[in-house]
Amino acid sequence: MAMRGLTVFIADIRNCRVRELEEKRINKEMANIRTKFKDGSLSGYDKKKYVCKLLYMYILGWDIDFGHMEAVNLISSPKYSEKQIGYLGITLLMHENSDLVRLVVNSIRKDLDDNNEIHNCLALHAIANIGGREMAESLASDVHRLLVSPNSKSFVKKKAALTMLRLFRKHPDVIPAPDWAERITNIIDDYDLGVCLSVTSLVTALAQQYPEAFMLAIPKAIMRLHKVIVERDFSADYVYYKIPIPWLQVKLLRLLQYFPPTEDPNMSEMLHNVLQTIINNSQETPRNVQHNNAQNAILFEAINLAIHLDCESDIVRQATNILARFILSKETNVRYLGLETMAHLAAVTDELDEIKKHEETIILSLRDKDISVRRRGLDLLYSMCDVSNAKTIVSELIRYLHIADYALREEMVLKIAIMTEKYATEHSWYVDVILQLISSAGDHVGEEVWYRVVQIVTNHENLQEYSAKMVLHYMRSPHCHENMLKVGGYILGEYGHLIANLPGASPIEQFNTLHARFGLCSLATRALLLSTYIKFINLFPEIKGAILAVFNQYRHVLDAELQQRACEYMAIATMPTDDLLQTVCEEMPQFPERESALLSRLNEKTGQTEDKRTWNIGGKDSNEKTPANLLAAKERNENGSVDDLANSVSNTSISAAGGENGAAAPANGSPAPPTPAAPTAKTGLTWKDQLAPGYENWYNRLRDGADGILYEDSILQIGIKSEYHGHLGRLAIYFGNKTHTQLNSFAVSVESPEGLVVANSHTLATSIGPSTQIQQLYSLECQQIVTEVPLIRISYQAGSTQSIYLKLPVLMSRFIEPIQLSSADFFARWKQIGGAPREVQEIIKVPGRIELERARTILVNHRLGICENVDPKPGNFVATGVFNTSLSGKVGCLLRLEPNHESNMYRLTVRTTSDVVSKHLKEILHTALLSKPAPSTR
Amino acid sequence: MSPKEKTKIIKDVTQLVLSRRTKMCNFLEYKDTKVIYRRYASLFFITGVDPNDNELLTLEIIHRYVEVLDRYFGNVCELDLIFNFHRAYFILDELLIAGEMQESSKKTVLRVITQMDAMEEEEAKEEAKK
């Protein structure tokens, strides 16, 4: 049964002492096999032998570019041994997208249909190992048949379950999982533990995607666990070093972590027994490594589940004591896992006190000999950080940073920066830490870190003077990192004047400090500094001379960017008046509040069907997806602008969505009750038919471009915030749970009109904790002319499923960019466009008196630029803009709005290069002019 | 994954694992993957798993594989695996599919493998008769 030729060949290769000899032998064999294959009259045995030789060469790392066909032929051989090698050949040599996949699909199907189960198995292995789209599409239903058919033998079922899992991970769209859910879930009860194990793996993956369809798995998993662990009912074959089938135990414990805690008291009780038994079983440490590993594997998974169920339970308290023992263990694996699991606990619990007791041990773990353990220690410190211990932890980390592995430093810097921002209670501490970070570990400070400093300093007025002072101080130290120079350049350019009266910080001293390092830094930094210098000219006219000399010098450098900046700045600075200079150098506006780029960098996205993380490293809020920022919250408090909603929704960030002027709370109209469950499929209603009653109250308020509350009832508050640029936009939707219970099965979907693409940037949480707010970001792209607005459907579980349908105020006018035209240009274009159908005119009689300011605001809010002095009659408005789409180009929009004060009427004339746009823009403005004045934020 | 990427990963991970001392833990991180390895004399068995997977149990998957190999070959050594690389693959297929434990019972796995061997032998005998 052994192939002699193969054995000899392998022995030959092993005897080659140098690489050249091996290559020679390989080439010789390849040439030999090539000729044999060309011959065509090979016996099955020979084919098998040569394919094996090719596979051996492949494993050694040589490129194999032939022999695929022979492997394919072997698959259909009637002999098992040849078939087996054929299958091994294609699984090793074939790529999932290989053209040859098409050739084998039919052979595989034949083997799946075969009465010989061993052939079924070979075919299943091949699908699971190759698993391309083509295979998934043509064979998924056959695999499903083998899985659920009562005639399938256990050993086929197991393989079918895992083959399906592989297809689902690669091509989730091919598997109609919800339709198959019930039959698949039922197999968890199979008497064969091997089948149960495989199916549990499959269900775990499917349930993450379709939790509702797989609810049935909860009681099944609990009962199975109870049977194995508490009742000790299992076949002796499945005992692994005294532990009954640890793989199944761990899988089931993991599966339950993807569901909310069960509400059935009996099930709860059973599960409690299971967890308590596991904890009790772990009191002793077995001598045998395998036994110990298996026991701890289950223990750690049980602790994770217990934390998920209720992180303040008695079980978790017991577990914390075990973990405390583990992080002191001599065994490195146990220390590692102890720290990891403790980080999980720290990441979700409110009770950090128990963990804080071990702060010293944890900080010591940063000095462990093993980098893997050091990493876990860092994660744990990051997770357990809160306002009370932030200063200690941050200073420990900074101290450790100097001796930390290079591989760890960048991550550490990122985490320190985030913790400092999150837990800073004094502004000066934040600035001190970050500047210290940049100065001592500048090489590891990513761009995001210093961008963020600039954002924060810009947005917090009381930080500006202090930062300017400190950054100047740091730049004078002998080893000033280039990143410090970048921060310094930016901050002094903006806020240098705030410290100009301090000793040692006079304008020329500031300039000299920066310029002393100018020659040593990269081109990008020099470009940034040139911008600082032009700002200096504006702030400190007295040092203009010194700066002009620099510009003059850089007008002749080779680098185009620097040269251009120098020339342009020179020109601006030497103009007869300072008007342009002052406009250009106006103080930077505040940055919009958004998720810190640092956090997004840290939480890399995971694929759709990979096992989801059951928790994230970081404090409690990083697991609830609410960006909390103490500085920002504090700032709002200081400014007294915290809205009157604070009592209903504890989180403050909704106030950011609600607009600063307090326009948030609905003044009129009682909150609409949530629409009772009305599944679209059954009633055949469109989304539009089901819009929440009273939605217009909020919607109309936001029509004219404001940010604020989109909807509110006794359970949910929804706010939006948006920004637009050209044909693109970003929309943040905030969902606040006003109740004191968790909202489960929370889901949001958007139906957008053709031509408007609304994409969400990450998957939304499926639940909202009590009195918590979550945020969902959408990106908008206007591809074509759209006259409809997108609709959104929000659903959640509260007794029954509740659905809310709303309109999103993404009007066509959002994608207009204002422009200014001179009188001559305007009328030239006005004439060019001409009359109907591209001109639309309407006389609008407004309720009440005409208010010119309001008309102006409406035009501006709909993103039109008002051209002054174009219309000969003062009081008439002329406004222009460009409507942008990504696929259908741009549409120029011109309009005139002529008020008639005597009769309280407007004449609105819109001319655009598209009749559809003219008509729709007119309608938008018409509605706006008729509506009651709404508070606006612009 | 291109062969080039594969080679690079194999090279990187081999270096990482070989540079670790015996007392260190069996887990380390490589890019977004957790690497879990176990050493048997001079042979290293290395797996890459999701960061979320249960580490200790992955170690025991390796051990179970080694146990099955050991029972099948009778005191398995490196040479058994080299000269019978295809069998090592077949046995692995009986243990793991899609990276998940398919069958953890040593007895059941060995029964299937023996059955396959019996079929092969049968065919070889018939071949000899001809």
Boltz contact constraints between the chains, C-beta under 6 A:
constraints:
  - contact:
      token1: [A, 1]
      token2: [B, 120]
      max_distance: 6.0
  - contact:
      token1: [A, 1]
      token2: [B, 121]
      max_distance: 6.0
  - contact:
      token1: [A, 1]
      token2: [B, 124]
      max_distance: 6.0
  - contact:
      token1: [A, 7]
      token2: [B, 83]
      max_distance: 6.0
  - contact:
      token1: [A, 10]
      token2: [B, 83]
      max_distance: 6.0
  - contact:
      token1: [A, 79]
      token2: [B, 123]
      max_distance: 6.0
  - contact:
      token1: [A, 80]
      token2: [B, 119]
      max_distance: 6.0
  - contact:
      token1: [A, 81]
      token2: [B, 120]
      max_distance: 6.0
  - contact:
      token1: [A, 81]
      token2: [B, 123]
      max_distance: 6.0
  - contact:
      token1: [A, 88]
      token2: [B, 86]
      max_distance: 6.0
  - contact:
      token1: [A, 88]
      token2: [B, 89]
      max_distance: 6.0
  - contact:
      token1: [A, 125]
      token2: [B, 93]
      max_distance: 6.0
  - contact:
      token1: [A, 128]
      token2: [B, 97]
      max_distance: 6.0
  - contact:
      token1: [A, 128]
      token2: [B, 98]
      max_distance: 6.0
  - contact:
      token1: [A, 158]
      token2: [B, 102]
      max_distance: 6.0
  - contact:
      token1: [A, 159]
      token2: [B, 97]
      max_distance: 6.0
  - contact:
      token1: [A, 162]
      token2: [B, 97]
      max_distance: 6.0
  - contact:
      token1: [A, 162]
      token2: [B, 98]
      max_distance: 6.0
  - contact:
      token1: [A, 162]
      token2: [B, 100]
      max_distance: 6.0
  - contact:
      token1: [A, 162]
      token2: [B, 102]
      max_distance: 6.0
  - contact:
      token1: [A, 165]
      token2: [B, 98]
      max_distance: 6.0
  - contact:
      token1: [A, 166]
      token2: [B, 98]
      max_distance: 6.0
  - contact:
      token1: [A, 194]
      token2: [B, 103]
      max_distance: 6.0
  - contact:
      token1: [A, 198]
      token2: [B, 102]
      max_distance: 6.0
  - contact:
      token1: [A, 201]
      token2: [B, 100]
      max_distance: 6.0
  - contact:
      token1: [A, 237]
      token2: [B, 105]
      max_distance: 6.0
  - contact:
      token1: [A, 237]
      token2: [B, 107]
      max_distance: 6.0
  - contact:
      token1: [A, 238]
      token2: [B, 105]
      max_distance: 6.0
  - contact:
      token1: [A, 245]
      token2: [B, 104]
      max_distance: 6.0
  - contact:
      token1: [A, 247]
      token2: [B, 101]
      max_distance: 6.0
  - contact:
      token1: [A, 247]
      token2: [B, 104]
      max_distance: 6.0
  - contact:
      token1: [A, 250]
      token2: [B, 54]
      max_distance: 6.0
  - contact:
      token1: [A, 250]
      token2: [B, 57]
      max_distance: 6.0
  - contact:
      token1: [A, 290]
      token2: [B, 63]
      max_distance: 6.0
  - contact:
      token1: [A, 293]
      token2: [B, 56]
      max_distance: 6.0
  - contact:
      token1: [A, 293]
      token2: [B, 59]
      max_distance: 6.0
  - contact:
      token1: [A, 293]
      token2: [B, 60]
      max_distance: 6.0
  - contact:
      token1: [A, 294]
      token2: [B, 60]
      max_distance: 6.0
  - contact:
      token1: [A, 296]
      token2: [B, 56]
      max_distance: 6.0
  - contact:
      token1: [A, 297]
      token2: [B, 54]
      max_distance: 6.0
  - contact:
      token1: [A, 297]
      token2: [B, 56]
      max_distance: 6.0
  - contact:
      token1: [A, 297]
      token2: [B, 57]
      max_distance: 6.0
  - contact:
      token1: [A, 301]
      token2: [B, 54]
      max_distance: 6.0
  - contact:
      token1: [A, 332]
      token2: [B, 24]
      max_distance: 6.0
  - contact:
      token1: [A, 332]
      token2: [B, 25]
      max_distance: 6.0
  - contact:
      token1: [A, 333]
      token2: [B, 25]
      max_distance: 6.0
  - contact:
      token1: [A, 333]
      token2: [B, 26]
      max_distance: 6.0
  - contact:
      token1: [A, 336]
      token2: [B, 25]
      max_distance: 6.0
  - contact:
      token1: [A, 370]
      token2: [B, 24]
      max_distance: 6.0
  - contact:
      token1: [A, 370]
      token2: [B, 25]
      max_distance: 6.0
  - contact:
      token1: [A, 372]
      token2: [B, 25]
      max_distance: 6.0
  - contact:
      token1: [A, 372]
      token2: [B, 27]
      max_distance: 6.0
  - contact:
      token1: [A, 372]
      token2: [B, 28]
      max_distance: 6.0
  - contact:
      token1: [A, 611]
      token2: [B, 50]
      max_distance: 6.0
  - contact:
      token1: [A, 611]
      token2: [B, 52]
      max_distance: 6.0
  - contact:
      token1: [A, 613]
      token2: [B, 52]
      max_distance: 6.0
